[in-house]
């Protein structure tokens, strides 16, 4: 299988972002988003997805973290789409349930070539420290729109909002890891009746 890595630089009037991803990594990471809780969540993606991930961002954090978090999701989605290539020989679908104490989340992904997000995460409070929980949705919306994947995210239970969010990111990482795994039985074919994704 060819090397599945990519680097994307995205500069706007609001943010300057560089993301590098290697889908066949070991969980190495260098995370400098400027948003500490987001770095903690990106760490979950790298460690549990076994992807090498670098994120550098400078954003208009004097306003709030919205543009930075959303644009990191967008840039990560673009890098993922480039790294995964034409999707020949991979599983395409992935799913994971992840608990953390009282919280439990399920994430299901289809590398469909079509963007779609079903988000059902009833956070129990509006803020996790200085992090607005609405930004978790914005991150994943940016990701799916540019990675061109269908993503279903369900927090099935939870009381602690930090636990709820962390189980979502861990389950996302595990589901993505499953979806990009090579499937030897495909013989290099694209897993679609259309023969294109």
GROMACS elastic network, one bead per residue, 0.5 to 0.9 nm:
[ bonds ]
;  ai    aj funct       b0    kb
    1     4     6  0.81598   500
    1    89     6  0.86694   500
    1   182     6  0.84440   500
    1   188     6  0.89241   500
    3    22     6  0.81237   500
    3    23     6  0.85237   500
    3    24     6  0.78481   500
    3    83     6  0.80278   500
    4    21     6  0.83385   500
    4    22     6  0.59180   500
    4    23     6  0.56737   500
    4    24     6  0.66435   500
    4    80     6  0.89660   500
    4    82     6  0.82063   500
    4    84     6  0.59042   500
    4    85     6  0.74628   500
    5    20     6  0.73728   500
    5    21     6  0.54264   500
    5    23     6  0.61439   500
    5    24     6  0.78682   500
    5    52     6  0.89484   500
    5    79     6  0.78782   500
    5    80     6  0.79693   500
    5    82     6  0.75831   500
    5    84     6  0.76603   500
    6    19     6  0.81888   500
    6    20     6  0.56990   500
    6    21     6  0.55958   500
    6    22     6  0.67139   500
    6    23     6  0.89905   500
    6    78     6  0.88491   500
    6    79     6  0.54125   500
    6    80     6  0.72286   500
    6    81     6  0.86931   500
    6    82     6  0.60697   500
    6    83     6  0.50208   500
    6    84     6  0.88269   500
    7    18     6  0.71994   500
    7    19     6  0.56059   500
    7    21     6  0.65060   500
    7    22     6  0.89386   500
    7    54     6  0.89434   500
    7    78     6  0.88587   500
    7    79     6  0.58876   500
    7    82     6  0.84859   500
    7    83     6  0.84726   500
    8    17     6  0.81267   500
    8    18     6  0.57626   500
    8    19     6  0.54012   500
    8    20     6  0.64704   500
    8    21     6  0.89843   500
    8    75     6  0.65003   500
    8    76     6  0.79045   500
    8    78     6  0.70049   500
    8    79     6  0.56356   500
    8    82     6  0.89353   500
    9    16     6  0.76190   500
    9    17     6  0.56960   500
    9    19     6  0.65307   500
    9    20     6  0.87556   500
    9    75     6  0.73918   500
   10    15     6  0.78126   500
   10    16     6  0.59593   500
   10    17     6  0.51725   500
   10    18     6  0.63932   500
   10    19     6  0.85828   500
   10    71     6  0.81551   500
   10    72     6  0.89210   500
   10    74     6  0.89528   500
   10    75     6  0.66071   500
   11    14     6  0.79065   500
   11    15     6  0.59072   500
   11    17     6  0.61967   500
   11    18     6  0.85456   500
   12    15     6  0.52659   500
   12    16     6  0.62441   500
   12    17     6  0.87383   500
   13    16     6  0.80674   500
   13    60     6  0.89930   500
   14    58     6  0.85922   500
   14    59     6  0.58641   500
   14    60     6  0.57364   500
   14    67     6  0.67357   500
   14    68     6  0.78270   500
   15    57     6  0.70356   500
   15    58     6  0.56707   500
   15    60     6  0.65043   500
   15    67     6  0.70004   500
   15    68     6  0.61935   500
   15    71     6  0.73406   500
   16    56     6  0.81542   500
   16    57     6  0.56493   500
   16    58     6  0.52324   500
   16    59     6  0.63466   500
   16    68     6  0.85296   500
   16    71     6  0.87946   500
   17    33     6  0.84277   500
   17    55     6  0.73333   500
   17    56     6  0.56889   500
   17    58     6  0.65195   500
   17    59     6  0.81318   500
   17    68     6  0.83420   500
   17    71     6  0.75874   500
   17    72     6  0.68024   500
   17    75     6  0.73373   500
   18    54     6  0.77479   500
   18    55     6  0.58216   500
   18    56     6  0.52017   500
   18    57     6  0.64772   500
   18    72     6  0.83627   500
   18    75     6  0.74890   500
   18    76     6  0.88313   500
   19    53     6  0.73296   500
   19    54     6  0.55270   500
   19    56     6  0.65974   500
   19    57     6  0.85782   500
   19    72     6  0.78071   500
   19    75     6  0.64371   500
   19    76     6  0.61234   500
   19    79     6  0.68531   500
   20    52     6  0.79144   500
   20    53     6  0.57505   500
   20    55     6  0.66897   500
   20    76     6  0.79436   500
   20    79     6  0.67926   500
   20    80     6  0.89260   500
   21    24     6  0.89776   500
   21    25     6  0.84294   500
   21    51     6  0.67252   500
   21    52     6  0.55932   500
   21    54     6  0.65466   500
   21    55     6  0.88171   500
   21    76     6  0.79291   500
   21    79     6  0.65774   500
   21    80     6  0.69581   500
   21    83     6  0.73582   500
   22    25     6  0.54520   500
   22    26     6  0.88846   500
   22    50     6  0.89416   500
   22    51     6  0.55495   500
   22    53     6  0.66698   500
   22    80     6  0.86021   500
   22    83     6  0.71740   500
   23    26     6  0.87820   500
   23    49     6  0.83558   500
   23    50     6  0.73260   500
   23    52     6  0.67814   500
   23    53     6  0.87446   500
   23    80     6  0.80730   500
   23    83     6  0.70613   500
   23    84     6  0.75554   500
   23   177     6  0.81249   500
   23   180     6  0.77094   500
   24    50     6  0.71195   500
   24    51     6  0.59950   500
   24    52     6  0.75056   500
   24   181     6  0.89707   500
   25    28     6  0.70657   500
   25    46     6  0.86436   500
   25    49     6  0.89326   500
   25    50     6  0.56790   500
   25    53     6  0.84575   500
   26    46     6  0.80005   500
   26    47     6  0.75122   500
   26    49     6  0.85430   500
   26    51     6  0.57911   500
   26    52     6  0.60967   500
   27    43     6  0.83996   500
   27    45     6  0.82283   500
   27    48     6  0.72233   500
   27    49     6  0.70654   500
   27    53     6  0.73048   500
   28    43     6  0.89898   500
   28    46     6  0.66882   500
   28    47     6  0.72820   500
   28    50     6  0.79472   500
   28    51     6  0.70503   500
   28    53     6  0.64057   500
   28    54     6  0.83758   500
   29    42     6  0.87429   500
   29    43     6  0.70412   500
   29    46     6  0.64478   500
   29    47     6  0.81690   500
   29    51     6  0.82893   500
   29    52     6  0.56040   500
   29    54     6  0.55405   500
   29    55     6  0.81968   500
   30    43     6  0.86722   500
   30    52     6  0.86180   500
   30    53     6  0.65026   500
   30    55     6  0.63598   500
   30    56     6  0.80580   500
   31    34     6  0.87575   500
   31    39     6  0.58151   500
   31    40     6  0.87037   500
   31    42     6  0.74669   500
   31    43     6  0.75772   500
   31    53     6  0.76480   500
   31    54     6  0.57183   500
   31    56     6  0.63744   500
   31    57     6  0.88080   500
   32    35     6  0.78115   500
   32    36     6  0.82334   500
   32    39     6  0.68381   500
   32    54     6  0.81288   500
   32    55     6  0.58356   500
   32    57     6  0.62855   500
   32    58     6  0.86373   500
   33    36     6  0.72491   500
   33    38     6  0.71727   500
   33    39     6  0.62527   500
   33    55     6  0.63348   500
   33    56     6  0.55206   500
   33    58     6  0.69725   500
   33    59     6  0.84221   500
   33    68     6  0.76299   500
   33    69     6  0.81146   500
   33    72     6  0.80385   500
   34    38     6  0.83432   500
   34    39     6  0.79156   500
   34    56     6  0.82812   500
   34    57     6  0.65919   500
   34    58     6  0.68008   500
   34    59     6  0.77349   500
   34    61     6  0.78840   500
   34    65     6  0.86653   500
   34    68     6  0.83030   500
   35    38     6  0.53837   500
   35    39     6  0.63407   500
   35    40     6  0.88987   500
   35    61     6  0.84269   500
   35    65     6  0.70737   500
   35    68     6  0.81891   500
   35    69     6  0.79181   500
   35   130     6  0.89074   500
   35   131     6  0.79835   500
   36    39     6  0.50637   500
   36    40     6  0.64042   500
   36    41     6  0.88741   500
   36   130     6  0.89643   500
   36   131     6  0.85820   500
   37    41     6  0.64250   500
   37    42     6  0.87199   500
   37   128     6  0.81088   500
   37   129     6  0.81766   500
   37   130     6  0.80785   500
   37   131     6  0.65560   500
   38    42     6  0.60502   500
   38    43     6  0.83887   500
   38    69     6  0.74802   500
   38   131     6  0.80752   500
   38   136     6  0.86233   500
   39    42     6  0.50143   500
   39    43     6  0.60319   500
   39    44     6  0.87489   500
   39    55     6  0.87198   500
   40    43     6  0.51024   500
   40    44     6  0.67207   500
   40   166     6  0.86203   500
   41    44     6  0.51251   500
   41    45     6  0.67545   500
   41   165     6  0.81009   500
   41   166     6  0.65279   500
   41   169     6  0.61523   500
   41   170     6  0.80726   500
   42    45     6  0.50467   500
   42    46     6  0.64305   500
   42    47     6  0.86785   500
   42    53     6  0.82953   500
   42    55     6  0.86877   500
   42   169     6  0.77682   500
   43    46     6  0.52153   500
   43    47     6  0.60495   500
   43    48     6  0.83188   500
   43    53     6  0.84520   500
   44    47     6  0.52495   500
   44    48     6  0.56779   500
   44    49     6  0.75855   500
   44   166     6  0.76415   500
   44   169     6  0.62585   500
   44   170     6  0.55117   500
   44   173     6  0.69992   500
   45    48     6  0.55903   500
   45    49     6  0.52656   500
   45    50     6  0.76566   500
   45    51     6  0.73983   500
   45    53     6  0.84132   500
   45   169     6  0.63808   500
   45   170     6  0.62979   500
   45   171     6  0.87496   500
   45   172     6  0.72647   500
   45   174     6  0.80166   500
   45   176     6  0.89729   500
   46    49     6  0.53140   500
   46    50     6  0.55026   500
   46    52     6  0.59054   500
   46    53     6  0.59549   500
   46   173     6  0.73663   500
   47    50     6  0.53258   500
   47    51     6  0.70208   500
   47    52     6  0.82912   500
   47   170     6  0.87091   500
   47   173     6  0.81377   500
   48    51     6  0.80024   500
   48   170     6  0.62424   500
   48   171     6  0.83358   500
   48   172     6  0.88705   500
   48   173     6  0.55344   500
   48   174     6  0.59177   500
   48   177     6  0.80358   500
   49    52     6  0.87982   500
   49   170     6  0.79348   500
   49   171     6  0.89730   500
   49   172     6  0.80717   500
   49   174     6  0.52357   500
   49   175     6  0.78957   500
   49   176     6  0.66574   500
   49   178     6  0.84569   500
   50   173     6  0.80998   500
   50   174     6  0.85695   500
   50   177     6  0.70271   500
   51   173     6  0.88427   500
   51   177     6  0.81009   500
   55    72     6  0.79214   500
   55    76     6  0.85458   500
   56    72     6  0.89262   500
   57    68     6  0.72410   500
   57    72     6  0.76398   500
   58    61     6  0.81534   500
   58    68     6  0.74530   500
   59    62     6  0.83900   500
   59    64     6  0.89643   500
   59    65     6  0.77152   500
   59    67     6  0.70027   500
   59    68     6  0.52382   500
   59    69     6  0.89165   500
   60    63     6  0.57928   500
   60    64     6  0.68079   500
   60    65     6  0.72870   500
   60    66     6  0.87644   500
   60    67     6  0.71968   500
   60    68     6  0.71308   500
   61    65     6  0.52413   500
   61    66     6  0.81551   500
   61    67     6  0.81942   500
   61    68     6  0.73792   500
   62    65     6  0.81666   500
   63    66     6  0.84314   500
   64    67     6  0.75623   500
   64    68     6  0.83376   500
   65    68     6  0.53888   500
   65    69     6  0.60445   500
   65    70     6  0.84792   500
   65   131     6  0.79317   500
   65   132     6  0.82766   500
   65   135     6  0.79545   500
   66    69     6  0.54247   500
   66    70     6  0.60489   500
   66    71     6  0.83856   500
   66   132     6  0.86034   500
   66   134     6  0.88790   500
   66   135     6  0.63030   500
   66   138     6  0.78258   500
   66   139     6  0.89529   500
   67    70     6  0.52816   500
   67    71     6  0.58487   500
   67    72     6  0.83976   500
   68    71     6  0.52699   500
   68    72     6  0.60877   500
   68    73     6  0.86553   500
   69    72     6  0.52194   500
   69    73     6  0.63711   500
   69    74     6  0.87882   500
   69   135     6  0.65944   500
   69   136     6  0.80254   500
   69   138     6  0.72061   500
   69   139     6  0.57326   500
   69   142     6  0.89320   500
   70    73     6  0.51163   500
   70    74     6  0.63219   500
   70    75     6  0.87577   500
   70   135     6  0.72064   500
   70   136     6  0.85970   500
   70   137     6  0.87443   500
   70   138     6  0.52725   500
   70   140     6  0.79762   500
   70   141     6  0.78296   500
   70   142     6  0.57551   500
   70   143     6  0.82721   500
   71    75     6  0.60317   500
   71    76     6  0.83606   500
   71   138     6  0.89068   500
   71   139     6  0.75645   500
   71   142     6  0.69125   500
   71   143     6  0.88066   500
   72    75     6  0.50749   500
   72    76     6  0.58991   500
   72    77     6  0.83505   500
   72   139     6  0.70500   500
   72   142     6  0.78814   500
   72   143     6  0.81723   500
   73    76     6  0.51673   500
   73    77     6  0.60675   500
   73    78     6  0.86706   500
   73   138     6  0.76132   500
   73   140     6  0.61580   500
   73   141     6  0.74136   500
   73   144     6  0.82806   500
   73   146     6  0.84834   500
   74    77     6  0.50992   500
   74    78     6  0.63074   500
   74    79     6  0.87321   500
   74   139     6  0.74379   500
   74   140     6  0.84120   500
   74   141     6  0.80568   500
   74   144     6  0.79600   500
   74   145     6  0.73042   500
   74   146     6  0.58641   500
   74   147     6  0.80043   500
   75    78     6  0.50448   500
   75    79     6  0.61687   500
   75    80     6  0.85003   500
   75   142     6  0.80552   500
   75   143     6  0.74470   500
   75   146     6  0.77221   500
   76    79     6  0.50686   500
   76    80     6  0.60072   500
   76    81     6  0.85541   500
   76   142     6  0.85174   500
   76   143     6  0.63210   500
   76   146     6  0.81991   500
   76   147     6  0.78369   500
   77    80     6  0.50630   500
   77    81     6  0.61281   500
   77    82     6  0.86572   500
   77   140     6  0.88935   500
   77   142     6  0.70648   500
   77   144     6  0.64550   500
   77   145     6  0.73814   500
   77   148     6  0.77762   500
   78    81     6  0.51934   500
   78    82     6  0.63227   500
   78    83     6  0.86377   500
   78   143     6  0.76635   500
   78   145     6  0.89245   500
   78   146     6  0.52473   500
   78   147     6  0.55403   500
   78   148     6  0.87959   500
   79    82     6  0.52294   500
   79    83     6  0.60722   500
   79    84     6  0.86283   500
   79   146     6  0.87318   500
   79   147     6  0.77254   500
   80    83     6  0.50515   500
   80    84     6  0.60367   500
   80    85     6  0.85893   500
   80   143     6  0.88024   500
   80   146     6  0.85840   500
   80   147     6  0.60066   500
   81    84     6  0.54712   500
   81    85     6  0.64569   500
   81    86     6  0.88079   500
   81   146     6  0.72846   500
   81   148     6  0.72079   500
   81   149     6  0.89363   500
   82    85     6  0.54457   500
   82    86     6  0.87213   500
   82   147     6  0.83641   500
   84    87     6  0.59289   500
   84    88     6  0.89450   500
   84   180     6  0.73454   500
   85    88     6  0.78926   500
   86   190     6  0.75939   500
   86   196     6  0.76286   500
   86   197     6  0.69135   500
   87    90     6  0.59131   500
   87    91     6  0.85784   500
   87    92     6  0.73251   500
   87   111     6  0.80538   500
   87   180     6  0.79374   500
   87   188     6  0.89971   500
   87   189     6  0.85058   500
   87   190     6  0.60234   500
   87   191     6  0.77345   500
   87   196     6  0.83926   500
   87   197     6  0.70466   500
   88    91     6  0.88805   500
   88    92     6  0.89821   500
   88   182     6  0.86340   500
   88   186     6  0.83174   500
   88   187     6  0.87403   500
   88   188     6  0.53370   500
   88   189     6  0.50778   500
   88   191     6  0.68647   500
   88   196     6  0.86611   500
   88   197     6  0.88912   500
   89    92     6  0.86435   500
   89   180     6  0.89528   500
   89   181     6  0.84334   500
   89   182     6  0.56040   500
   89   183     6  0.55803   500
   89   184     6  0.68327   500
   89   185     6  0.82013   500
   89   186     6  0.55663   500
   89   187     6  0.63383   500
   89   189     6  0.51926   500
   89   190     6  0.58071   500
   89   191     6  0.70448   500
   90    93     6  0.86575   500
   90   178     6  0.89967   500
   90   179     6  0.68182   500
   90   180     6  0.54709   500
   90   181     6  0.54344   500
   90   183     6  0.50959   500
   90   184     6  0.81379   500
   90   186     6  0.77222   500
   90   188     6  0.77933   500
   90   189     6  0.83168   500
   90   190     6  0.74048   500
   90   191     6  0.71341   500
   91    94     6  0.75511   500
   91   111     6  0.89802   500
   91   178     6  0.70868   500
   91   179     6  0.50864   500
   91   180     6  0.60960   500
   91   181     6  0.58666   500
   91   182     6  0.62047   500
   91   183     6  0.55091   500
   91   186     6  0.85411   500
   91   191     6  0.70730   500
   92   109     6  0.81046   500
   92   110     6  0.58541   500
   92   111     6  0.52175   500
   92   112     6  0.74576   500
   92   176     6  0.89498   500
   92   178     6  0.80780   500
   92   180     6  0.62513   500
   92   181     6  0.80852   500
   92   190     6  0.87683   500
   92   191     6  0.66697   500
   92   192     6  0.88932   500
   93   108     6  0.75485   500
   93   109     6  0.56986   500
   93   111     6  0.64636   500
   93   112     6  0.85482   500
   93   175     6  0.78464   500
   93   176     6  0.81040   500
   93   178     6  0.71034   500
   93   180     6  0.80056   500
   94   107     6  0.82251   500
   94   108     6  0.57689   500
   94   109     6  0.52188   500
   94   110     6  0.66521   500
   94   111     6  0.86734   500
   94   174     6  0.77737   500
   94   176     6  0.59191   500
   94   177     6  0.73226   500
   94   180     6  0.80575   500
   95   106     6  0.73278   500
   95   107     6  0.55919   500
   95   109     6  0.62312   500
   95   110     6  0.89180   500
   95   171     6  0.76099   500
   95   172     6  0.79250   500
   95   174     6  0.71431   500
   95   176     6  0.76023   500
   95   178     6  0.71165   500
   95   179     6  0.78861   500
   96   105     6  0.81877   500
   96   106     6  0.56847   500
   96   107     6  0.55484   500
   96   108     6  0.66459   500
   96   170     6  0.86249   500
   96   171     6  0.51668   500
   96   172     6  0.72496   500
   96   173     6  0.85163   500
   96   174     6  0.58814   500
   96   175     6  0.51156   500
   96   176     6  0.88833   500
   96   178     6  0.86090   500
   97   104     6  0.70001   500
   97   105     6  0.56641   500
   97   107     6  0.66895   500
   97   108     6  0.89625   500
   97   167     6  0.83198   500
   97   168     6  0.88991   500
   97   170     6  0.88251   500
   97   171     6  0.58471   500
   97   174     6  0.85405   500
   97   175     6  0.86307   500
   98   103     6  0.83455   500
   98   104     6  0.57196   500
   98   105     6  0.55376   500
   98   106     6  0.65947   500
   98   107     6  0.86705   500
   98   167     6  0.55830   500
   98   168     6  0.76285   500
   98   170     6  0.66670   500
   98   171     6  0.53455   500
   98   174     6  0.86498   500
   99   102     6  0.72069   500
   99   103     6  0.55405   500
   99   105     6  0.65059   500
   99   106     6  0.89893   500
   99   163     6  0.85034   500
   99   164     6  0.88475   500
   99   167     6  0.60689   500
   99   171     6  0.87112   500
  100   103     6  0.52023   500
  100   104     6  0.64331   500
  100   105     6  0.88491   500
  100   158     6  0.88197   500
  100   163     6  0.59994   500
  100   164     6  0.78980   500
  100   166     6  0.78066   500
  100   167     6  0.62517   500
  101   104     6  0.80453   500
  101   158     6  0.85500   500
  101   163     6  0.75267   500
  102   157     6  0.71801   500
  102   158     6  0.55015   500
  102   159     6  0.68178   500
  102   160     6  0.78205   500
  102   163     6  0.78224   500
  102   164     6  0.87439   500
  103   155     6  0.76179   500
  103   156     6  0.74839   500
  103   157     6  0.51998   500
  103   159     6  0.67562   500
  103   160     6  0.73359   500
  103   161     6  0.86917   500
  103   163     6  0.58536   500
  103   164     6  0.55207   500
  103   165     6  0.89945   500
  103   167     6  0.69983   500
  104   154     6  0.86984   500
  104   155     6  0.60220   500
  104   156     6  0.55100   500
  104   157     6  0.53746   500
  104   158     6  0.64492   500
  104   163     6  0.83876   500
  104   164     6  0.70249   500
  104   167     6  0.63215   500
  104   168     6  0.81825   500
  105   121     6  0.86731   500
  105   153     6  0.74848   500
  105   154     6  0.56409   500
  105   156     6  0.53949   500
  105   157     6  0.71577   500
  105   158     6  0.86033   500
  105   164     6  0.71985   500
  105   165     6  0.87079   500
  105   166     6  0.89748   500
  105   167     6  0.55205   500
  105   168     6  0.55475   500
  105   169     6  0.89896   500
  105   170     6  0.87678   500
  105   171     6  0.67180   500
  106   152     6  0.80480   500
  106   153     6  0.61032   500
  106   154     6  0.52281   500
  106   155     6  0.63328   500
  106   156     6  0.71165   500
  106   167     6  0.82033   500
  106   168     6  0.71004   500
  106   171     6  0.62237   500
  106   172     6  0.81324   500
  107   151     6  0.71762   500
  107   152     6  0.56289   500
  107   154     6  0.63472   500
  107   155     6  0.85520   500
  107   168     6  0.70315   500
  107   169     6  0.88159   500
  107   171     6  0.55476   500
  107   172     6  0.55614   500
  107   173     6  0.89220   500
  107   174     6  0.85447   500
  107   175     6  0.64560   500
  108   150     6  0.82431   500
  108   151     6  0.58752   500
  108   152     6  0.51747   500
  108   153     6  0.67572   500
  108   154     6  0.88633   500
  108   171     6  0.84598   500
  108   172     6  0.76043   500
  108   175     6  0.62142   500
  108   176     6  0.84529   500
  109   112     6  0.86055   500
  109   149     6  0.69501   500
  109   150     6  0.56938   500
  109   152     6  0.64535   500
  109   153     6  0.87683   500
  109   172     6  0.80158   500
  109   175     6  0.63560   500
  109   176     6  0.67531   500
  109   179     6  0.72342   500
  110   113     6  0.83998   500
  110   114     6  0.88478   500
  110   149     6  0.57938   500
  110   150     6  0.51066   500
  110   151     6  0.65974   500
  110   152     6  0.89644   500
  110   176     6  0.87866   500
  110   179     6  0.72892   500
  111   114     6  0.78012   500
  111   147     6  0.82784   500
  111   148     6  0.70312   500
  111   150     6  0.64885   500
  111   151     6  0.86690   500
  111   176     6  0.88661   500
  111   179     6  0.72236   500
  111   180     6  0.84513   500
  111   197     6  0.75900   500
  112   115     6  0.77825   500
  112   148     6  0.68466   500
  112   149     6  0.53450   500
  112   150     6  0.62962   500
  112   192     6  0.87775   500
  112   197     6  0.57829   500
  113   147     6  0.78488   500
  113   149     6  0.56546   500
  113   150     6  0.79240   500
  113   196     6  0.86755   500
  113   197     6  0.50718   500
  114   144     6  0.84149   500
  114   145     6  0.81933   500
  114   147     6  0.86580   500
  114   149     6  0.54684   500
  114   150     6  0.62871   500
  114   197     6  0.84083   500
  115   141     6  0.88126   500
  115   143     6  0.89462   500
  115   144     6  0.52960   500
  115   145     6  0.50541   500
  115   146     6  0.74860   500
  115   147     6  0.74097   500
  115   150     6  0.53467   500
  115   151     6  0.80499   500
  116   141     6  0.81908   500
  116   144     6  0.64047   500
  116   145     6  0.72528   500
  116   148     6  0.77550   500
  116   149     6  0.64594   500
  116   151     6  0.60973   500
  116   152     6  0.81897   500
  117   140     6  0.77307   500
  117   141     6  0.65314   500
  117   144     6  0.67616   500
  117   145     6  0.85610   500
  117   149     6  0.83038   500
  117   150     6  0.59636   500
  117   152     6  0.59278   500
  117   153     6  0.77348   500
  118   150     6  0.82132   500
  118   151     6  0.62954   500
  118   153     6  0.60565   500
  118   154     6  0.81068   500
  119   137     6  0.72404   500
  119   140     6  0.89113   500
  119   151     6  0.82110   500
  119   152     6  0.62478   500
  119   153     6  0.50208   500
  119   154     6  0.64141   500
  119   155     6  0.87758   500
  120   152     6  0.81294   500
  120   153     6  0.59868   500
  120   155     6  0.63479   500
  120   156     6  0.85328   500
  121   137     6  0.87638   500
  121   153     6  0.72469   500
  121   154     6  0.57733   500
  121   156     6  0.79305   500
  121   157     6  0.89629   500
  121   164     6  0.78900   500
  121   165     6  0.84217   500
  121   168     6  0.85917   500
  122   125     6  0.87427   500
  122   154     6  0.88462   500
  122   155     6  0.70667   500
  122   156     6  0.88623   500
  122   157     6  0.86107   500
  122   158     6  0.86720   500
  122   161     6  0.89971   500
  122   164     6  0.87077   500
  123   126     6  0.70027   500
  123   133     6  0.72909   500
  123   155     6  0.85387   500
  123   158     6  0.80886   500
  123   159     6  0.81229   500
  123   160     6  0.82626   500
  123   161     6  0.56564   500
  123   162     6  0.89699   500
  123   164     6  0.69945   500
  123   165     6  0.80689   500
  124   158     6  0.78189   500
  124   159     6  0.61808   500
  124   160     6  0.68353   500
  124   161     6  0.56558   500
  124   164     6  0.86065   500
  125   128     6  0.75747   500
  125   133     6  0.78684   500
  125   160     6  0.82964   500
  125   161     6  0.62766   500
  126   131     6  0.84943   500
  126   132     6  0.60552   500
  126   133     6  0.56232   500
  126   134     6  0.75600   500
  126   161     6  0.83880   500
  127   130     6  0.63061   500
  127   131     6  0.54437   500
  127   133     6  0.56092   500
  127   134     6  0.86208   500
  127   161     6  0.80682   500
  128   131     6  0.50388   500
  128   132     6  0.65331   500
  128   133     6  0.67134   500
  128   161     6  0.66397   500
  128   162     6  0.61379   500
  129   132     6  0.81775   500
  129   162     6  0.89403   500
  131   134     6  0.86457   500
  131   135     6  0.76642   500
  132   135     6  0.57839   500
  132   136     6  0.79468   500
  133   136     6  0.56268   500
  133   137     6  0.76709   500
  133   161     6  0.83161   500
  133   165     6  0.81377   500
  134   137     6  0.55936   500
  134   138     6  0.67049   500
  135   139     6  0.60659   500
  135   140     6  0.86629   500
  136   139     6  0.51744   500
  136   140     6  0.64944   500
  136   141     6  0.86611   500
  136   165     6  0.76943   500
  137   140     6  0.53032   500
  137   141     6  0.60267   500
  137   142     6  0.85481   500
  138   141     6  0.50438   500
  138   142     6  0.60882   500
  138   143     6  0.85043   500
  139   142     6  0.52966   500
  139   143     6  0.62403   500
  139   144     6  0.88755   500
  140   144     6  0.61221   500
  140   145     6  0.84528   500
  140   151     6  0.85522   500
  141   144     6  0.53863   500
  141   145     6  0.61039   500
  141   146     6  0.87189   500
  142   145     6  0.53358   500
  142   146     6  0.64628   500
  142   147     6  0.84678   500
  143   146     6  0.55216   500
  143   147     6  0.57355   500
  143   148     6  0.80235   500
  143   149     6  0.83373   500
  144   147     6  0.50591   500
  144   148     6  0.53734   500
  144   149     6  0.52086   500
  144   150     6  0.66919   500
  144   151     6  0.70554   500
  145   148     6  0.55275   500
  145   149     6  0.74031   500
  146   149     6  0.80642   500
  151   172     6  0.88098   500
  153   168     6  0.71171   500
  153   171     6  0.88115   500
  153   172     6  0.80663   500
  154   157     6  0.88888   500
  154   168     6  0.77401   500
  155   158     6  0.73154   500
  155   164     6  0.66161   500
  155   165     6  0.84209   500
  155   167     6  0.79410   500
  155   168     6  0.69097   500
  156   164     6  0.89747   500
  157   164     6  0.77026   500
  158   161     6  0.71866   500
  158   163     6  0.70911   500
  158   164     6  0.56912   500
  159   162     6  0.88881   500
  159   163     6  0.77871   500
  159   164     6  0.74528   500
  160   163     6  0.52884   500
  160   164     6  0.62860   500
  160   165     6  0.88473   500
  161   165     6  0.61718   500
  161   166     6  0.84807   500
  162   165     6  0.52881   500
  162   166     6  0.60749   500
  162   167     6  0.85974   500
  163   166     6  0.51013   500
  163   167     6  0.60749   500
  163   168     6  0.85890   500
  164   167     6  0.54394   500
  164   168     6  0.64566   500
  165   168     6  0.51341   500
  165   169     6  0.64508   500
  165   170     6  0.87101   500
  166   169     6  0.52292   500
  166   170     6  0.60939   500
  166   171     6  0.84702   500
  167   170     6  0.50723   500
  167   171     6  0.59025   500
  167   172     6  0.83353   500
  168   171     6  0.52467   500
  168   172     6  0.60450   500
  168   173     6  0.86289   500
  169   173     6  0.61760   500
  169   174     6  0.87281   500
  170   173     6  0.50888   500
  170   174     6  0.63180   500
  170   175     6  0.86348   500
  171   174     6  0.51148   500
  171   175     6  0.60217   500
  171   176     6  0.84483   500
  172   175     6  0.51690   500
  172   176     6  0.60371   500
  172   177     6  0.84562   500
  173   176     6  0.52338   500
  173   177     6  0.60842   500
  173   178     6  0.87280   500
  174   177     6  0.50166   500
  174   178     6  0.63165   500
  174   179     6  0.87370   500
  175   178     6  0.51933   500
  175   179     6  0.62653   500
  175   180     6  0.88692   500
  176   179     6  0.50346   500
  176   180     6  0.62958   500
  176   181     6  0.86581   500
  177   180     6  0.55696   500
  177   181     6  0.63667   500
  178   181     6  0.53672   500
  178   182     6  0.88526   500
  179   182     6  0.84529   500
  180   183     6  0.88931   500
  182   185     6  0.89496   500
  182   186     6  0.86092   500
  182   188     6  0.86228   500
  183   186     6  0.57491   500
  183   187     6  0.76971   500
  183   188     6  0.80115   500
  184   187     6  0.56246   500
  184   188     6  0.72795   500
  185   188     6  0.81918   500
  186   189     6  0.53398   500
  186   190     6  0.75924   500
  186   191     6  0.73204   500
  187   190     6  0.89857   500
  188   191     6  0.89173   500
  189   192     6  0.85276   500
  189   195     6  0.76524   500
  190   193     6  0.84518   500
  190   194     6  0.86508   500
  190   195     6  0.55181   500
  190   196     6  0.63056   500
  190   197     6  0.74111   500
  191   194     6  0.85917   500
  191   195     6  0.68777   500
  191   196     6  0.79479   500
  191   197     6  0.80687   500
  192   195     6  0.50066   500
  192   196     6  0.63093   500
  192   197     6  0.69250   500
  193   196     6  0.78381   500
  194   197     6  0.75522   500
